[in-house]
Every structure is written in structure tokens, then in C-alpha cells.
Amino acid sequence: MVHGGTVYILTNKNRTTLYTGVTSDLTARIQEHRQKIYPNSFTARYNLNILVYMEHFAGIEEAIEREKKIKNKTRINKERLINSTNPNWHDLSPEVLSW
């Protein structure tokens, strides 16, 4: 059975730090980030809980490949990617958490 995947980017309220991740269950993963389930994680330490970008794929393997490509890009390129779909950097979490 093939499972889909989602690449996502989180930031903090001041937009100073970006985190790129991949998951097969975005709703659950966003909840984990917001609840700081892993208190020593990068996202918890830097209060990264604002979802500003997401990209869905039919297979998790495709999502992992995309995540690697995004992680290898510069911050400017990541900002361009975010701006291409979410120019005001609105928090997309409410949409995801209502699925």
C-alpha cells in the first residue's frame, strides 16, 4: 500500500527561522509541533509553529525527495517558494487542523 506525503515549512512569529519537514500525516504532525511533544527538538526550541507552506504528493517517497531539494536551497529560495503560494505568510495550520 502506497501512502501519500506532504512537505511543509514552519516558521516562528518573527519569521526569523524556517524548518522544512515531511510527513505522511500533516494534521497529526502539526499538532505535535504545536504541543511541543518533543521539547528538545529544533522546532520546539525555536517556537516554530506557524505553517506557511505545504505541498502534497501521492507517495511518501516523492515527498521525501522534494524535502531534500528544498532543504538544499538557500533561505532566499525558500522564501520565494513560500511567497509563490502564501505571499502574506498566513498561518495555514487552522485549515490543516480542521481536516
Biopython code that builds the backbone (N, CA, C, O; Angstrom):
import numpy as np
from Bio.PDB.StructureBuilder import StructureBuilder

atoms = [
    (1, "MET", "N", (0.844, -1.183, 0.000)),
    (1, "MET", "CA", (0.000, 0.000, 0.000)),
    (1, "MET", "C", (0.887, 1.244, 0.000)),
    (1, "MET", "O", (1.814, 1.342, 0.804)),
    (2, "VAL", "N", (0.613, 2.191, -0.892)),
    (2, "VAL", "CA", (1.395, 3.415, -1.001)),
    (2, "VAL", "C", (0.696, 4.519, -0.218)),
    (2, "VAL", "O", (-0.512, 4.715, -0.348)),
    (3, "HIS", "N", (1.457, 5.231, 0.588)),
    (3, "HIS", "CA", (0.906, 6.331, 1.370)),
    (3, "HIS", "C", (1.404, 7.642, 0.800)),
    (3, "HIS", "O", (2.544, 7.744, 0.348)),
    (4, "GLY", "N", (0.544, 8.640, 0.826)),
    (4, "GLY", "CA", (0.913, 9.967, 0.369)),
    (4, "GLY", "C", (1.834, 10.645, 1.363)),
    (4, "GLY", "O", (2.111, 10.124, 2.444)),
    (5, "GLY", "N", (2.297, 11.811, 0.973)),
    (5, "GLY", "CA", (3.185, 12.566, 1.846)),
    (5, "GLY", "C", (3.040, 14.050, 1.608)),
    (5, "GLY", "O", (2.551, 14.483, 0.564)),
    (6, "THR", "N", (3.465, 14.817, 2.575)),
    (6, "THR", "CA", (3.400, 16.269, 2.497)),
    (6, "THR", "C", (4.724, 16.858, 2.961)),
    (6, "THR", "O", (5.258, 16.479, 4.003)),
    (7, "VAL", "N", (5.239, 17.779, 2.181)),
    (7, "VAL", "CA", (6.391, 18.583, 2.580)),
    (7, "VAL", "C", (5.820, 19.875, 3.137)),
    (7, "VAL", "O", (4.866, 20.422, 2.583)),
    (8, "TYR", "N", (6.392, 20.363, 4.222)),
    (8, "TYR", "CA", (5.861, 21.585, 4.830)),
    (8, "TYR", "C", (7.000, 22.443, 5.364)),
    (8, "TYR", "O", (8.099, 21.960, 5.636)),
    (9, "ILE", "N", (6.701, 23.728, 5.503)),
    (9, "ILE", "CA", (7.662, 24.670, 6.082)),
    (9, "ILE", "C", (6.976, 25.395, 7.226)),
    (9, "ILE", "O", (5.863, 25.902, 7.087)),
    (10, "LEU", "N", (7.667, 25.435, 8.362)),
    (10, "LEU", "CA", (7.209, 26.153, 9.544)),
    (10, "LEU", "C", (8.118, 27.342, 9.796)),
    (10, "LEU", "O", (9.284, 27.348, 9.401)),
    (11, "THR", "N", (7.567, 28.348, 10.459)),
    (11, "THR", "CA", (8.365, 29.483, 10.910)),
    (11, "THR", "C", (7.850, 29.902, 12.285)),
    (11, "THR", "O", (6.898, 29.328, 12.814)),
    (12, "ASN", "N", (8.502, 30.916, 12.847)),
    (12, "ASN", "CA", (8.065, 31.459, 14.136)),
    (12, "ASN", "C", (7.370, 32.797, 13.896)),
    (12, "ASN", "O", (7.270, 33.252, 12.756)),
    (13, "LYS", "N", (6.895, 33.424, 14.961)),
    (13, "LYS", "CA", (6.104, 34.648, 14.793)),
    (13, "LYS", "C", (6.896, 35.780, 14.146)),
    (13, "LYS", "O", (6.312, 36.636, 13.483)),
    (14, "ASN", "N", (8.207, 35.798, 14.326)),
    (14, "ASN", "CA", (9.032, 36.857, 13.732)),
    (14, "ASN", "C", (9.635, 36.461, 12.381)),
    (14, "ASN", "O", (10.374, 37.240, 11.778)),
    (15, "ARG", "N", (9.324, 35.271, 11.916)),
    (15, "ARG", "CA", (9.817, 34.762, 10.630)),
    (15, "ARG", "C", (11.348, 34.692, 10.556)),
    (15, "ARG", "O", (11.925, 34.810, 9.475)),
    (16, "THR", "N", (11.985, 34.504, 11.676)),
    (16, "THR", "CA", (13.449, 34.501, 11.695)),
    (16, "THR", "C", (14.056, 33.145, 11.375)),
    (16, "THR", "O", (15.211, 33.060, 10.958)),
    (17, "THR", "N", (13.286, 32.094, 11.567)),
    (17, "THR", "CA", (13.811, 30.747, 11.356)),
    (17, "THR", "C", (12.805, 29.944, 10.545)),
    (17, "THR", "O", (11.594, 30.079, 10.720)),
    (18, "LEU", "N", (13.331, 29.101, 9.651)),
    (18, "LEU", "CA", (12.481, 28.227, 8.846)),
    (18, "LEU", "C", (12.854, 26.775, 9.115)),
    (18, "LEU", "O", (14.018, 26.450, 9.350)),
    (19, "TYR", "N", (11.847, 25.913, 9.076)),
    (19, "TYR", "CA", (12.051, 24.474, 9.234)),
    (19, "TYR", "C", (11.293, 23.770, 8.116)),
    (19, "TYR", "O", (10.108, 24.028, 7.906)),
    (20, "THR", "N", (11.966, 22.895, 7.412)),
    (20, "THR", "CA", (11.341, 22.102, 6.365)),
    (20, "THR", "C", (11.218, 20.668, 6.847)),
    (20, "THR", "O", (12.188, 20.073, 7.315)),
    (21, "GLY", "N", (10.020, 20.121, 6.730)),
    (21, "GLY", "CA", (9.783, 18.757, 7.170)),
    (21, "GLY", "C", (8.939, 17.989, 6.176)),
    (21, "GLY", "O", (8.428, 18.551, 5.207)),
    (22, "VAL", "N", (8.797, 16.700, 6.426)),
    (22, "VAL", "CA", (7.978, 15.824, 5.597)),
    (22, "VAL", "C", (7.218, 14.879, 6.515)),
    (22, "VAL", "O", (7.726, 14.463, 7.556)),
    (23, "THR", "N", (5.991, 14.544, 6.118)),
    (23, "THR", "CA", (5.171, 13.661, 6.942)),
    (23, "THR", "C", (4.124, 12.970, 6.081)),
    (23, "THR", "O", (3.785, 13.439, 4.995)),
    (24, "SER", "N", (3.626, 11.864, 6.576)),
    (24, "SER", "CA", (2.513, 11.189, 5.910)),
    (24, "SER", "C", (1.181, 11.584, 6.544)),
    (24, "SER", "O", (0.123, 11.225, 6.027)),
    (25, "ASP", "N", (1.220, 12.323, 7.665)),
    (25, "ASP", "CA", (0.008, 12.783, 8.347)),
    (25, "ASP", "C", (0.232, 14.204, 8.842)),
    (25, "ASP", "O", (0.677, 14.418, 9.970)),
    (26, "LEU", "N", (-0.082, 15.173, 7.984)),
    (26, "LEU", "CA", (0.213, 16.573, 8.307)),
    (26, "LEU", "C", (-0.573, 17.062, 9.522)),
    (26, "LEU", "O", (-0.031, 17.793, 10.351)),
    (27, "THR", "N", (-1.818, 16.676, 9.637)),
    (27, "THR", "CA", (-2.624, 17.126, 10.777)),
    (27, "THR", "C", (-1.984, 16.706, 12.100)),
    (27, "THR", "O", (-1.815, 17.527, 13.002)),
    (28, "ALA", "N", (-1.636, 15.445, 12.209)),
    (28, "ALA", "CA", (-1.015, 14.950, 13.440)),
    (28, "ALA", "C", (0.331, 15.607, 13.680)),
    (28, "ALA", "O", (0.671, 15.935, 14.817)),
    (29, "ARG", "N", (1.095, 15.800, 12.623)),
    (29, "ARG", "CA", (2.431, 16.385, 12.779)),
    (29, "ARG", "C", (2.351, 17.834, 13.240)),
    (29, "ARG", "O", (3.139, 18.253, 14.087)),
    (30, "ILE", "N", (1.415, 18.604, 12.697)),
    (30, "ILE", "CA", (1.244, 19.995, 13.123)),
    (30, "ILE", "C", (0.839, 20.040, 14.589)),
    (30, "ILE", "O", (1.321, 20.891, 15.336)),
    (31, "GLN", "N", (-0.033, 19.144, 15.008)),
    (31, "GLN", "CA", (-0.423, 19.083, 16.416)),
    (31, "GLN", "C", (0.784, 18.789, 17.296)),
    (31, "GLN", "O", (0.935, 19.386, 18.362)),
    (32, "GLU", "N", (1.640, 17.876, 16.860)),
    (32, "GLU", "CA", (2.854, 17.562, 17.628)),
    (32, "GLU", "C", (3.751, 18.786, 17.751)),
    (32, "GLU", "O", (4.275, 19.063, 18.830)),
    (33, "HIS", "N", (3.932, 19.518, 16.659)),
    (33, "HIS", "CA", (4.769, 20.718, 16.721)),
    (33, "HIS", "C", (4.158, 21.745, 17.675)),
    (33, "HIS", "O", (4.868, 22.329, 18.494)),
    (34, "ARG", "N", (2.875, 21.965, 17.577)),
    (34, "ARG", "CA", (2.221, 22.981, 18.411)),
    (34, "ARG", "C", (2.230, 22.608, 19.892)),
    (34, "ARG", "O", (2.340, 23.478, 20.755)),
    (35, "GLN", "N", (2.116, 21.326, 20.179)),
    (35, "GLN", "CA", (2.101, 20.867, 21.575)),
    (35, "GLN", "C", (3.509, 20.617, 22.109)),
    (35, "GLN", "O", (3.680, 20.279, 23.280)),
    (36, "LYS", "N", (4.507, 20.782, 21.258)),
    (36, "LYS", "CA", (5.906, 20.560, 21.624)),
    (36, "LYS", "C", (6.093, 19.179, 22.269)),
    (36, "LYS", "O", (6.686, 19.041, 23.339)),
    (37, "ILE", "N", (5.569, 18.177, 21.580)),
    (37, "ILE", "CA", (5.667, 16.787, 22.044)),
    (37, "ILE", "C", (7.134, 16.403, 22.260)),
    (37, "ILE", "O", (7.459, 15.640, 23.169)),
    (38, "TYR", "N", (7.999, 16.938, 21.422)),
    (38, "TYR", "CA", (9.443, 16.681, 21.541)),
    (38, "TYR", "C", (10.107, 17.989, 21.964)),
    (38, "TYR", "O", (10.561, 18.748, 21.108)),
    (39, "PRO", "N", (10.174, 18.271, 23.270)),
    (39, "PRO", "CA", (10.619, 19.579, 23.766)),
    (39, "PRO", "C", (12.052, 19.954, 23.414)),
    (39, "PRO", "O", (12.389, 21.138, 23.430)),
    (40, "ASN", "N", (12.899, 18.990, 23.100)),
    (40, "ASN", "CA", (14.279, 19.302, 22.740)),
    (40, "ASN", "C", (14.487, 19.413, 21.240)),
    (40, "ASN", "O", (15.614, 19.604, 20.781)),
    (41, "SER", "N", (13.419, 19.296, 20.478)),
    (41, "SER", "CA", (13.535, 19.349, 19.023)),
    (41, "SER", "C", (13.814, 20.773, 18.547)),
    (41, "SER", "O", (13.578, 21.742, 19.268)),
    (42, "PHE", "N", (14.309, 20.877, 17.344)),
    (42, "PHE", "CA", (14.604, 22.177, 16.725)),
    (42, "PHE", "C", (13.351, 23.050, 16.696)),
    (42, "PHE", "O", (13.408, 24.233, 17.031)),
    (43, "THR", "N", (12.225, 22.470, 16.297)),
    (43, "THR", "CA", (11.006, 23.272, 16.183)),
    (43, "THR", "C", (10.511, 23.758, 17.541)),
    (43, "THR", "O", (9.988, 24.867, 17.645)),
    (44, "ALA", "N", (10.665, 22.963, 18.558)),
    (44, "ALA", "CA", (10.245, 23.374, 19.900)),
    (44, "ALA", "C", (11.168, 24.459, 20.444)),
    (44, "ALA", "O", (10.699, 25.451, 21.003)),
    (45, "ARG", "N", (12.466, 24.278, 20.284)),
    (45, "ARG", "CA", (13.435, 25.254, 20.806)),
    (45, "ARG", "C", (13.271, 26.629, 20.174)),
    (45, "ARG", "O", (13.481, 27.645, 20.836)),
    (46, "TYR", "N", (12.897, 26.670, 18.899)),
    (46, "TYR", "CA", (12.778, 27.949, 18.186)),
    (46, "TYR", "C", (11.325, 28.379, 17.978)),
    (46, "TYR", "O", (11.051, 29.289, 17.195)),
    (47, "ASN", "N", (10.401, 27.728, 18.677)),
    (47, "ASN", "CA", (8.975, 28.070, 18.606)),
    (47, "ASN", "C", (8.451, 28.136, 17.175)),
    (47, "ASN", "O", (7.763, 29.082, 16.793)),
    (48, "LEU", "N", (8.784, 27.126, 16.406)),
    (48, "LEU", "CA", (8.353, 27.063, 15.016)),
    (48, "LEU", "C", (7.011, 26.346, 14.958)),
    (48, "LEU", "O", (6.957, 25.116, 14.967)),
    (49, "ASN", "N", (5.948, 27.104, 14.901)),
    (49, "ASN", "CA", (4.614, 26.503, 14.905)),
    (49, "ASN", "C", (3.656, 27.173, 13.927)),
    (49, "ASN", "O", (2.448, 26.943, 13.988)),
    (50, "ILE", "N", (4.179, 27.992, 13.033)),
    (50, "ILE", "CA", (3.352, 28.646, 12.023)),
    (50, "ILE", "C", (3.606, 27.968, 10.690)),
    (50, "ILE", "O", (4.705, 28.044, 10.141)),
    (51, "LEU", "N", (2.588, 27.309, 10.177)),
    (51, "LEU", "CA", (2.686, 26.594, 8.908)),
    (51, "LEU", "C", (2.499, 27.597, 7.770)),
    (51, "LEU", "O", (1.428, 28.186, 7.622)),
    (52, "VAL", "N", (3.554, 27.785, 6.963)),
    (52, "VAL", "CA", (3.478, 28.767, 5.880)),
    (52, "VAL", "C", (3.543, 28.148, 4.490)),
    (52, "VAL", "O", (3.324, 28.837, 3.493)),
    (53, "TYR", "N", (3.844, 26.855, 4.417)),
    (53, "TYR", "CA", (3.935, 26.204, 3.111)),
    (53, "TYR", "C", (3.651, 24.721, 3.268)),
    (53, "TYR", "O", (4.061, 24.090, 4.242)),
    (54, "MET", "N", (2.935, 24.176, 2.280)),
    (54, "MET", "CA", (2.727, 22.728, 2.233)),
    (54, "MET", "C", (2.557, 22.314, 0.780)),
    (54, "MET", "O", (2.004, 23.045, -0.042)),
    (55, "GLU", "N", (3.044, 21.132, 0.497)),
    (55, "GLU", "CA", (2.978, 20.581, -0.851)),
    (55, "GLU", "C", (2.705, 19.088, -0.716)),
    (55, "GLU", "O", (3.465, 18.365, -0.072)),
    (56, "HIS", "N", (1.619, 18.634, -1.324)),
    (56, "HIS", "CA", (1.183, 17.247, -1.175)),
    (56, "HIS", "C", (1.647, 16.388, -2.347)),
    (56, "HIS", "O", (1.755, 16.860, -3.479)),
    (57, "PHE", "N", (1.916, 15.126, -2.053)),
    (57, "PHE", "CA", (2.369, 14.157, -3.053)),
    (57, "PHE", "C", (1.612, 12.848, -2.881)),
    (57, "PHE", "O", (1.183, 12.504, -1.780)),
    (58, "ALA", "N", (1.456, 12.128, -3.978)),
    (58, "ALA", "CA", (0.758, 10.843, -3.941)),
    (58, "ALA", "C", (1.542, 9.799, -3.147)),
    (58, "ALA", "O", (0.951, 8.938, -2.496)),
    (59, "GLY", "N", (2.862, 9.876, -3.201)),
    (59, "GLY", "CA", (3.701, 8.915, -2.498)),
    (59, "GLY", "C", (4.655, 9.594, -1.539)),
    (59, "GLY", "O", (5.120, 10.703, -1.799)),
    (60, "ILE", "N", (4.947, 8.935, -0.432)),
    (60, "ILE", "CA", (5.866, 9.497, 0.564)),
    (60, "ILE", "C", (7.273, 9.621, -0.003)),
    (60, "ILE", "O", (8.017, 10.526, 0.374)),
    (61, "GLU", "N", (7.642, 8.718, -0.907)),
    (61, "GLU", "CA", (8.978, 8.784, -1.495)),
    (61, "GLU", "C", (9.180, 10.077, -2.277)),
    (61, "GLU", "O", (10.243, 10.695, -2.217)),
    (62, "GLU", "N", (8.136, 10.478, -3.016)),
    (62, "GLU", "CA", (8.203, 11.740, -3.763)),
    (62, "GLU", "C", (8.346, 12.923, -2.801)),
    (62, "GLU", "O", (9.110, 13.856, -3.052)),
    (63, "ALA", "N", (7.607, 12.866, -1.712)),
    (63, "ALA", "CA", (7.652, 13.938, -0.722)),
    (63, "ALA", "C", (9.041, 14.037, -0.092)),
    (63, "ALA", "O", (9.545, 15.139, 0.126)),
    (64, "ILE", "N", (9.649, 12.910, 0.196)),
    (64, "ILE", "CA", (10.989, 12.902, 0.788)),
    (64, "ILE", "C", (12.000, 13.500, -0.187)),
    (64, "ILE", "O", (12.866, 14.277, 0.215)),
    (65, "GLU", "N", (11.895, 13.148, -1.448)),
    (65, "GLU", "CA", (12.802, 13.723, -2.458)),
    (65, "GLU", "C", (12.637, 15.232, -2.542)),
    (65, "GLU", "O", (13.624, 15.962, -2.629)),
    (66, "ARG", "N", (11.398, 15.701, -2.515)),
    (66, "ARG", "CA", (11.135, 17.145, -2.579)),
    (66, "ARG", "C", (11.681, 17.833, -1.340)),
    (66, "ARG", "O", (12.263, 18.913, -1.439)),
    (67, "GLU", "N", (11.503, 17.228, -0.182)),
    (67, "GLU", "CA", (12.022, 17.808, 1.063)),
    (67, "GLU", "C", (13.536, 17.997, 0.966)),
    (67, "GLU", "O", (14.058, 19.044, 1.350)),
    (68, "LYS", "N", (14.227, 17.004, 0.462)),
    (68, "LYS", "CA", (15.684, 17.091, 0.324)),
    (68, "LYS", "C", (16.080, 18.248, -0.585)),
    (68, "LYS", "O", (17.027, 18.979, -0.295)),
    (69, "LYS", "N", (15.349, 18.408, -1.684)),
    (69, "LYS", "CA", (15.653, 19.505, -2.615)),
    (69, "LYS", "C", (15.429, 20.855, -1.958)),
    (69, "LYS", "O", (16.241, 21.768, -2.113)),
    (70, "ILE", "N", (14.330, 20.986, -1.224)),
    (70, "ILE", "CA", (14.039, 22.256, -0.547)),
    (70, "ILE", "C", (15.078, 22.542, 0.520)),
    (70, "ILE", "O", (15.537, 23.678, 0.641)),
    (71, "LYS", "N", (15.457, 21.539, 1.295)),
    (71, "LYS", "CA", (16.445, 21.734, 2.359)),
    (71, "LYS", "C", (17.799, 22.181, 1.810)),
    (71, "LYS", "O", (18.549, 22.878, 2.493)),
    (72, "ASN", "N", (18.109, 21.781, 0.585)),
    (72, "ASN", "CA", (19.384, 22.177, -0.020)),
    (72, "ASN", "C", (19.368, 23.582, -0.601)),
    (72, "ASN", "O", (20.403, 24.080, -1.042)),
    (73, "LYS", "N", (18.229, 24.214, -0.606)),
    (73, "LYS", "CA", (18.118, 25.569, -1.156)),
    (73, "LYS", "C", (18.485, 26.607, -0.101)),
    (73, "LYS", "O", (18.505, 26.325, 1.097)),
    (74, "THR", "N", (18.772, 27.802, -0.576)),
    (74, "THR", "CA", (19.079, 28.908, 0.334)),
    (74, "THR", "C", (17.790, 29.423, 0.971)),
    (74, "THR", "O", (16.690, 29.088, 0.531)),
    (75, "ARG", "N", (17.937, 30.219, 1.984)),
    (75, "ARG", "CA", (16.764, 30.828, 2.628)),
    (75, "ARG", "C", (15.988, 31.671, 1.621)),
    (75, "ARG", "O", (14.757, 31.640, 1.606)),
    (76, "ILE", "N", (16.686, 32.414, 0.791)),
    (76, "ILE", "CA", (16.006, 33.254, -0.202)),
    (76, "ILE", "C", (15.133, 32.397, -1.111)),
    (76, "ILE", "O", (14.002, 32.776, -1.415)),
    (77, "ASN", "N", (15.634, 31.262, -1.543)),
    (77, "ASN", "CA", (14.851, 30.367, -2.390)),
    (77, "ASN", "C", (13.643, 29.805, -1.641)),
    (77, "ASN", "O", (12.569, 29.642, -2.220)),
    (78, "LYS", "N", (13.822, 29.511, -0.362)),
    (78, "LYS", "CA", (12.693, 29.019, 0.436)),
    (78, "LYS", "C", (11.644, 30.115, 0.594)),
    (78, "LYS", "O", (10.445, 29.843, 0.536)),
    (79, "GLU", "N", (12.092, 31.347, 0.794)),
    (79, "GLU", "CA", (11.151, 32.465, 0.902)),
    (79, "GLU", "C", (10.383, 32.642, -0.405)),
    (79, "GLU", "O", (9.181, 32.904, -0.385)),
    (80, "ARG", "N", (11.066, 32.501, -1.535)),
    (80, "ARG", "CA", (10.393, 32.589, -2.834)),
    (80, "ARG", "C", (9.337, 31.494, -2.977)),
    (80, "ARG", "O", (8.244, 31.734, -3.491)),
    (81, "LEU", "N", (9.672, 30.305, -2.523)),
    (81, "LEU", "CA", (8.742, 29.189, -2.580)),
    (81, "LEU", "C", (7.495, 29.496, -1.740)),
    (81, "LEU", "O", (6.369, 29.298, -2.196)),
    (82, "ILE", "N", (7.703, 29.972, -0.536)),
    (82, "ILE", "CA", (6.582, 30.338, 0.336)),
    (82, "ILE", "C", (5.751, 31.439, -0.317)),
    (82, "ILE", "O", (4.525, 31.346, -0.379)),
    (83, "ASN", "N", (6.426, 32.481, -0.803)),
    (83, "ASN", "CA", (5.731, 33.608, -1.418)),
    (83, "ASN", "C", (4.927, 33.215, -2.647)),
    (83, "ASN", "O", (3.939, 33.872, -2.973)),
    (84, "SER", "N", (5.336, 32.151, -3.335)),
    (84, "SER", "CA", (4.633, 31.726, -4.547)),
    (84, "SER", "C", (3.222, 31.216, -4.254)),
    (84, "SER", "O", (2.351, 31.278, -5.122)),
    (85, "THR", "N", (2.991, 30.718, -3.050)),
    (85, "THR", "CA", (1.666, 30.198, -2.709)),
    (85, "THR", "C", (1.029, 30.905, -1.513)),
    (85, "THR", "O", (-0.183, 30.816, -1.313)),
    (86, "ASN", "N", (1.833, 31.603, -0.724)),
    (86, "ASN", "CA", (1.339, 32.230, 0.501)),
    (86, "ASN", "C", (2.100, 33.545, 0.714)),
    (86, "ASN", "O", (2.886, 33.656, 1.655)),
    (87, "PRO", "N", (1.870, 34.543, -0.155)),
    (87, "PRO", "CA", (2.670, 35.766, -0.112)),
    (87, "PRO", "C", (2.596, 36.554, 1.192)),
    (87, "PRO", "O", (3.521, 37.302, 1.507)),
    (88, "ASN", "N", (1.531, 36.403, 1.945)),
    (88, "ASN", "CA", (1.412, 37.112, 3.227)),
    (88, "ASN", "C", (1.836, 36.269, 4.422)),
    (88, "ASN", "O", (1.731, 36.698, 5.570)),
    (89, "TRP", "N", (2.316, 35.064, 4.134)),
    (89, "TRP", "CA", (2.787, 34.141, 5.167)),
    (89, "TRP", "C", (1.716, 33.902, 6.239)),
    (89, "TRP", "O", (2.018, 33.858, 7.432)),
    (90, "HIS", "N", (0.469, 33.749, 5.799)),
    (90, "HIS", "CA", (-0.605, 33.418, 6.738)),
    (90, "HIS", "C", (-0.365, 32.031, 7.309)),
    (90, "HIS", "O", (0.197, 31.161, 6.643)),
    (91, "ASP", "N", (-0.792, 31.834, 8.537)),
    (91, "ASP", "CA", (-0.680, 30.521, 9.169)),
    (91, "ASP", "C", (-1.723, 29.603, 8.545)),
    (91, "ASP", "O", (-2.921, 29.869, 8.636)),
    (92, "LEU", "N", (-1.280, 28.542, 7.924)),
    (92, "LEU", "CA", (-2.162, 27.580, 7.268)),
    (92, "LEU", "C", (-2.635, 26.487, 8.218)),
    (92, "LEU", "O", (-3.430, 25.630, 7.833)),
    (93, "SER", "N", (-2.153, 26.512, 9.450)),
    (93, "SER", "CA", (-2.494, 25.471, 10.423)),
    (93, "SER", "C", (-3.989, 25.328, 10.667)),
    (93, "SER", "O", (-4.475, 24.198, 10.718)),
    (94, "PRO", "N", (-4.749, 26.417, 10.821)),
    (94, "PRO", "CA", (-6.185, 26.232, 11.065)),
    (94, "PRO", "C", (-6.866, 25.413, 9.967)),
    (94, "PRO", "O", (-7.743, 24.597, 10.250)),
    (95, "GLU", "N", (-6.462, 25.633, 8.725)),
    (95, "GLU", "CA", (-7.022, 24.861, 7.614)),
    (95, "GLU", "C", (-6.683, 23.381, 7.766)),
    (95, "GLU", "O", (-7.545, 22.518, 7.601)),
    (96, "VAL", "N", (-5.438, 23.102, 8.077)),
    (96, "VAL", "CA", (-4.989, 21.719, 8.204)),
    (96, "VAL", "C", (-5.629, 21.040, 9.415)),
    (96, "VAL", "O", (-6.028, 19.879, 9.329)),
    (97, "LEU", "N", (-5.728, 21.733, 10.511)),
    (97, "LEU", "CA", (-6.268, 21.145, 11.739)),
    (97, "LEU", "C", (-7.774, 20.919, 11.661)),
    (97, "LEU", "O", (-8.338, 20.218, 12.501)),
    (98, "SER", "N", (-8.429, 21.503, 10.664)),
    (98, "SER", "CA", (-9.874, 21.286, 10.502)),
    (98, "SER", "C", (-10.195, 20.138, 9.558)),
    (98, "SER", "O", (-11.367, 19.836, 9.332)),
    (99, "TRP", "N", (-9.158, 19.483, 8.995)),
    (99, "TRP", "CA", (-9.380, 18.357, 8.069)),
    (99, "TRP", "C", (-9.977, 17.193, 8.788)),
    (99, "TRP", "O", (-10.235, 16.156, 8.177)),
]
sb = StructureBuilder()
sb.init_structure("model")
sb.init_model(0)
sb.init_chain("A")
sb.init_seg("    ")
for serial, (resi, resn, name, xyz) in enumerate(atoms, 1):
    if name == "N":
        sb.init_residue(resn, " ", resi, " ")
    sb.init_atom(name, np.array(xyz, "f"), 0.0, 1.0, " ", f" {name:<3s}", serial, name[0])
structure = sb.get_structure()
